[in-house]
Amino acid sequence: MNKLFICRATVAANQRYNENKPVIVNQEDGETKFKAHRVKINGPCEIIYDKESPIETTEPGNVRCWIETDSEIIKVR
């Protein structure tokens, strides 16, 4: 199962330090597969918000809203 989310810490750092690091994180089985500026999901997906049970990630901060899919995810940029 792939999980996609936005790393809020990277968004904030990009604003603060005038950077342009990718903020979209593609994670599978708790491991980061890639980071991107833009992705395409080739099939069905589900957007989940769970305030009480954030997903575990190696990125800073708790992730409470994410996309889950078994479909192929393509890094566009």
DSSP file (Angstrom, degrees, kcal/mol; ACC not computed):
  #  RESIDUE AA STRUCTURE BP1 BP2  ACC     N-H-->O    O-->H-N    N-H-->O    O-->H-N    TCO  KAPPA ALPHA  PHI   PSI    X-CA   Y-CA   Z-CA
    1    1 A M              0   0    0      0, 0.0    28,-0.9     0, 0.0     2,-0.3   0.000 360.0 360.0 360.0 123.6    0.0    0.0    0.0
    2    2 A N  E     -AB  28  69A   0     67,-2.6    67,-1.9    26,-0.2     2,-0.4  -0.673 360.0-163.1 -85.7 142.7    1.4    3.4   -1.1
    3    3 A K  E     -AB  27  68A   0     24,-2.9    24,-3.2    -2,-0.3     2,-0.4  -0.998   2.3-165.8-126.8 131.1    0.8    6.4    1.1
    4    4 A L  E     +AB  26  67A   0     63,-2.5    63,-2.6    -2,-0.4     2,-0.3  -0.931  17.8 155.8-114.2 137.9    1.2   10.0   -0.2
    5    5 A F  E     -A   25   0A   0     20,-1.8    20,-3.0    -2,-0.4     2,-0.5  -0.977  41.1-108.9-153.1 166.8    1.4   13.0    2.1
    6    6 A I  E     -A   24   0A   0     59,-0.4     2,-1.0    -2,-0.3    18,-0.2  -0.869  28.0-133.2 -99.9 128.3    2.7   16.5    2.2
    7    7 A C     >  -     0   0    0     16,-2.8     4,-1.9    -2,-0.5     3,-0.4  -0.715  17.2-166.8 -82.9 104.4    5.7   17.2    4.5
    8    8 A R  H  > S+     0   0    0     -2,-1.0     4,-2.4     1,-0.2    -1,-0.2   0.830  84.5  58.8 -62.3 -33.8    4.6   20.3    6.3
    9    9 A A  H  > S+     0   0    0     51,-0.5     4,-2.3     1,-0.2    -1,-0.2   0.882 106.9  47.3 -65.3 -37.7    8.1   20.9    7.7
   10   10 A T  H  > S+     0   0    0     -3,-0.4     4,-2.8     2,-0.2    11,-0.2   0.891 109.5  53.4 -70.8 -38.9    9.6   21.0    4.2
   11   11 A V  H  X S+     0   0    0     -4,-1.9     4,-1.8     2,-0.2    -2,-0.2   0.941 112.2  45.5 -57.9 -47.2    6.8   23.4    3.1
   12   12 A A  H  X S+     0   0    0     -4,-2.4     4,-2.8     1,-0.2    -2,-0.2   0.905 112.7  49.8 -64.0 -42.5    7.7   25.7    6.0
   13   13 A A  H  X S+     0   0    0     -4,-2.3     4,-3.0     1,-0.2     6,-0.3   0.897 107.6  54.4 -65.1 -39.5   11.4   25.5    5.4
   14   14 A N  H  X>S+     0   0    0     -4,-2.8     5,-1.4     1,-0.2     4,-0.6   0.915 113.4  43.0 -58.7 -42.5   10.9   26.3    1.7
   15   15 A Q  H  <5S+     0   0    0     -4,-1.8     3,-0.5    -5,-0.2    -2,-0.2   0.931 117.4  45.2 -67.5 -46.2    9.1   29.4    2.7
   16   16 A R  H  <5S+     0   0    0     -4,-2.8    -2,-0.2     1,-0.2    -3,-0.2   0.896 125.1  29.8 -67.6 -42.0   11.5   30.4    5.4
   17   17 A Y  H  <5S-     0   0    0     -4,-3.0    -1,-0.2    -5,-0.2    -2,-0.2   0.225 105.3-116.1-107.4  13.4   14.7   29.8    3.5
   18   18 A N  T  <5 +     0   0    0     -4,-0.6    -3,-0.2    -3,-0.5     2,-0.2   0.908  67.1 144.4  51.8  48.1   13.5   30.6    0.0
   19   19 A E      < -     0   0    0     -5,-1.4    -1,-0.2    -6,-0.3    -2,-0.0  -0.533  48.7-147.0-106.5 175.6   14.1   27.0   -1.1
   20   20 A N        +     0   0    0     -2,-0.2    -9,-0.1     2,-0.0     3,-0.1  -0.268  35.4 155.9-140.1  50.0   12.2   24.7   -3.5
   21   21 A K        -     0   0    0    -11,-0.2    -7,-0.1     1,-0.1     2,-0.1  -0.488  53.5 -93.7 -76.7 148.7   12.7   21.2   -2.1
   22   22 A P        -     0   0    0      0, 0.0    15,-0.2     0, 0.0    -1,-0.1  -0.384  36.9-174.2 -65.2 138.4   10.0   18.6   -3.0
   23   23 A V        +     0   0    0     13,-0.6   -16,-2.8    -2,-0.1     2,-0.5   0.558  54.2  93.6-111.9 -12.8    7.3   18.3   -0.4
   24   24 A I  E     -AC   6  36A   0     12,-2.4    12,-2.4   -18,-0.2     2,-0.5  -0.744  59.6-162.0 -86.1 124.7    5.2   15.3   -1.7
   25   25 A V  E     -AC   5  35A   0    -20,-3.0   -20,-1.8    -2,-0.5     2,-0.6  -0.922   9.6-159.3-112.5 127.9    6.4   12.1    0.0
   26   26 A N  E     -AC   4  34A   0      8,-2.8     7,-3.3    -2,-0.5     8,-1.3  -0.934  19.5-178.8-105.4 118.2    5.6    8.7   -1.4
   27   27 A Q  E     -AC   3  32A   0    -24,-3.2   -24,-2.9    -2,-0.6     2,-0.4  -0.942  12.7-173.2-122.4 137.9    5.9    6.0    1.3
   28   28 A E  E >  S-AC   2  31A   0      3,-2.8     3,-1.7    -2,-0.4   -26,-0.2  -0.992  75.4 -11.7-132.8 127.0    5.4    2.3    1.1
   29   29 A D  T 3  S-     0   0    0    -28,-0.9    -1,-0.1    -2,-0.4     3,-0.1   0.870 129.7 -53.7  52.4  41.4    5.5    0.0    4.2
   30   30 A G  T 3  S+     0   0    0      1,-0.2     2,-0.4    26,-0.1    -1,-0.3   0.500 117.4 110.1  78.6   3.8    6.8    2.8    6.3
   31   31 A E  E <  S-C   28   0A   0     -3,-1.7    -3,-2.8    26,-0.1     2,-0.4  -0.938  72.2-118.7-117.8 133.4    9.7    3.5    4.0
   32   32 A T  E     -C   27   0A   0     -2,-0.4    -5,-0.3    -5,-0.2     3,-0.1  -0.541  27.1-179.5 -70.4 124.2   10.1    6.6    1.8
   33   33 A K  E     -     0   0A   0     -7,-3.3     2,-0.3     1,-0.4    -6,-0.2   0.869  63.6 -30.9 -89.1 -45.6   10.3    5.6   -1.9
   34   34 A F  E     -C   26   0A   0     -8,-1.3    -8,-2.8     2,-0.0    -1,-0.4  -0.984  48.1-130.4-163.7 165.9   10.7    9.1   -3.3
   35   35 A K  E     +C   25   0A   0     -2,-0.3     2,-0.3   -10,-0.2   -10,-0.2  -0.937  33.8 171.5-119.8 147.6    9.9   12.8   -2.8
   36   36 A A  E     -C   24   0A   0    -12,-2.4   -12,-2.4    -2,-0.3   -13,-0.6  -0.947  44.6-135.8-150.3 166.0    8.5   15.0   -5.6
   37   37 A H  S    S+     0   0    0      1,-0.3     2,-0.3    -2,-0.3    -1,-0.1   0.690  99.1  14.6 -91.2 -27.7    7.0   18.3   -6.6
   38   38 A R        -     0   0    0    -14,-0.1    38,-2.1    -3,-0.1    39,-1.6  -0.992  67.5-178.5-150.6 138.1    4.2   16.6   -8.7
   39   39 A V  E     -E   75   0B   0     -2,-0.3     2,-0.4    36,-0.2    36,-0.2  -0.921  16.2-144.5-133.7 161.7    2.9   13.0   -8.9
   40   40 A K  E     -E   74   0B   0     34,-2.2    34,-2.8    -2,-0.3     2,-0.6  -0.997   9.4-151.0-126.2 131.3    0.3   11.2  -10.9
   41   41 A I  E     -E   73   0B   0     -2,-0.4     2,-1.3    32,-0.2    32,-0.2  -0.912   6.4-154.8-103.4 117.8   -1.8    8.3   -9.5
   42   42 A N  E     +E   72   0B   0     30,-2.8    30,-0.6    -2,-0.6    31,-0.1  -0.476  66.5   0.2 -92.7  64.4   -2.8    5.8  -12.1
   43   43 A G  S    S-     0   0    0     -2,-1.3    -2,-0.1    28,-0.2    28,-0.0  -0.932 103.2 -18.2 150.9-171.4   -6.0    4.4  -10.5
   44   44 A P        +     0   0    0      0, 0.0    27,-0.6     0, 0.0    26,-0.4  -0.224  56.1 172.0 -64.6 150.2   -8.3    4.6   -7.6
   45   45 A C        -     0   0    0     24,-0.1     2,-0.4    25,-0.1    24,-0.2  -0.954  23.0-136.4-150.4 168.3   -7.1    6.1   -4.3
   46   46 A E  E     -D   68   0A   0     22,-2.4    22,-3.0    -2,-0.3     2,-0.5  -0.998   9.3-144.6-134.1 132.2   -8.5    7.1   -1.0
   47   47 A I  E     -D   67   0A   0     -2,-0.4     2,-0.4    20,-0.2    20,-0.2  -0.854  24.3-168.5 -97.4 129.1   -7.9   10.3    1.0
   48   48 A I  E     -D   66   0A   0     18,-3.5    18,-2.5    -2,-0.5     2,-0.5  -0.951  17.2-172.8-124.8 135.1   -7.8    9.8    4.7
   49   49 A Y  E     +D   65   0A   0     -2,-0.4     2,-0.3    16,-0.2    16,-0.2  -0.996  12.1 168.8-122.1 124.5   -7.9   12.2    7.7
   50   50 A D        -     0   0    0     14,-3.1     3,-0.3    -2,-0.5     5,-0.1  -0.810  12.1-178.1-140.1  95.7   -7.3   10.6   11.1
   51   51 A K  S    S+     0   0    0     -2,-0.3    -1,-0.1     1,-0.2    14,-0.1   0.839  85.4  44.8 -60.9 -36.6   -6.7   13.1   13.9
   52   52 A E  S    S+     0   0    0      1,-0.2    -1,-0.2    12,-0.1    12,-0.0   0.713 117.1  40.5 -86.1 -22.0   -6.3   10.3   16.5
   53   53 A S  S    S-     0   0    0     -3,-0.3    -1,-0.2    11,-0.1    -2,-0.1  -0.620  71.3-173.1-131.4  74.5   -4.0    7.9   14.6
   54   54 A P        -     0   0    0      0, 0.0    10,-0.2     0, 0.0     2,-0.1  -0.312  31.9-106.8 -64.1 151.4   -1.3    9.7   12.6
   55   55 A I  B     -F   63   0C   0      8,-2.0     8,-0.8     1,-0.1     2,-0.3  -0.466  32.9-110.0 -76.9 152.4    0.8    7.5   10.3
   56   56 A E        +     0   0    0     -2,-0.1     2,-0.3     6,-0.1   -26,-0.1  -0.645  48.3 160.7 -82.0 137.8    4.3    6.7   11.2
   57   57 A T        -     0   0    0     -2,-0.3     4,-0.1     2,-0.2   -26,-0.1  -0.979  50.0-127.7-151.9 159.1    6.9    8.4    9.0
   58   58 A T  S    S+     0   0    0     -2,-0.3     3,-0.1   -28,-0.1    -1,-0.0   0.554  85.4  96.4 -85.1  -8.8   10.6    9.3    9.0
   59   59 A E  S    S-     0   0    0      1,-0.1    -2,-0.2     2,-0.1     4,-0.1  -0.468  89.9 -93.5 -77.9 153.5    9.6   12.9    8.1
   60   60 A P  S    S+     0   0    0      0, 0.0   -51,-0.5     0, 0.0   -52,-0.2  -0.375  87.5  24.4 -67.6 145.5    9.3   15.5   10.8
   61   61 A G  S    S-     0   0    0    -53,-0.1     2,-0.4   -54,-0.1    -4,-0.1   0.045  94.0 -68.0  89.4 162.2    5.8   16.0   12.3
   62   62 A N        -     0   0    0     -6,-0.1     2,-0.7    -8,-0.0    -6,-0.1  -0.737  39.8-142.5 -89.7 135.6    2.7   13.9   12.6
   63   63 A V  B     +F   55   0C   0     -8,-0.8    -8,-2.0    -2,-0.4     3,-0.1  -0.881  30.5 161.5-101.2 114.5    0.9   13.1    9.4
   64   64 A R        +     0   0    0     -2,-0.7   -14,-3.1   -10,-0.2     2,-0.4   0.515  64.7  48.3-110.1  -9.5   -2.9   13.1   10.0
   65   65 A C  E     + D   0  49A   0    -16,-0.2   -59,-0.4   -59,-0.1     2,-0.3  -0.994  69.3 142.6-135.0 127.9   -4.1   13.4    6.4
   66   66 A W  E     - D   0  48A   0    -18,-2.5   -18,-3.5    -2,-0.4     2,-0.4  -0.939  43.9-111.5-154.5 171.3   -2.8   11.2    3.5
   67   67 A I  E     -BD   4  47A   0    -63,-2.6   -63,-2.5    -2,-0.3     2,-0.4  -0.944  25.8-162.1-112.6 133.6   -3.7    9.4    0.3
   68   68 A E  E     +BD   3  46A   0    -22,-3.0   -22,-2.4    -2,-0.4     2,-0.3  -0.938  19.4 156.1-114.9 139.8   -3.7    5.6    0.1
   69   69 A T  E     -B    2   0A   0    -67,-1.9   -67,-2.6    -2,-0.4   -24,-0.1  -0.984  41.9-156.6-158.2 148.4   -3.6    3.6   -3.1
   70   70 A D  S    S+     0   0    0    -26,-0.4   -25,-0.1    -2,-0.3     3,-0.1   0.367  74.0 103.3 -98.2  -0.9   -2.5    0.3   -4.5
   71   71 A S  S    S-     0   0    0    -27,-0.6     2,-0.2     1,-0.1   -28,-0.2  -0.294  86.7 -84.7 -79.0 164.9   -2.2    1.9   -7.9
   72   72 A E  E     -E   42   0B   0    -30,-0.6   -30,-2.8   -31,-0.1     2,-0.5  -0.474  38.8-153.5 -67.8 136.9    1.0    3.0   -9.6
   73   73 A I  E     -E   41   0B   0    -32,-0.2     2,-0.5    -2,-0.2   -32,-0.2  -0.971   7.9-159.8-115.2 126.0    2.3    6.4   -8.6
   74   74 A I  E     -E   40   0B   0    -34,-2.8   -34,-2.2    -2,-0.5     2,-0.7  -0.903  15.8-133.9-110.0 129.1    4.5    8.2  -11.1
   75   75 A K  E     +E   39   0B   0     -2,-0.5   -36,-0.2   -36,-0.2   -40,-0.0  -0.718  25.2 177.7 -78.1 115.4    6.9   10.9  -10.2
   76   76 A V              0   0    0    -38,-2.1   -37,-0.2    -2,-0.7    -1,-0.2   0.861 360.0 360.0 -87.0 -40.8    6.3   13.7  -12.7
   77   77 A R              0   0    0    -39,-1.6   -38,-0.1     0, 0.0    -2,-0.1   0.276 360.0 360.0-152.5 360.0    8.7   16.2  -11.3
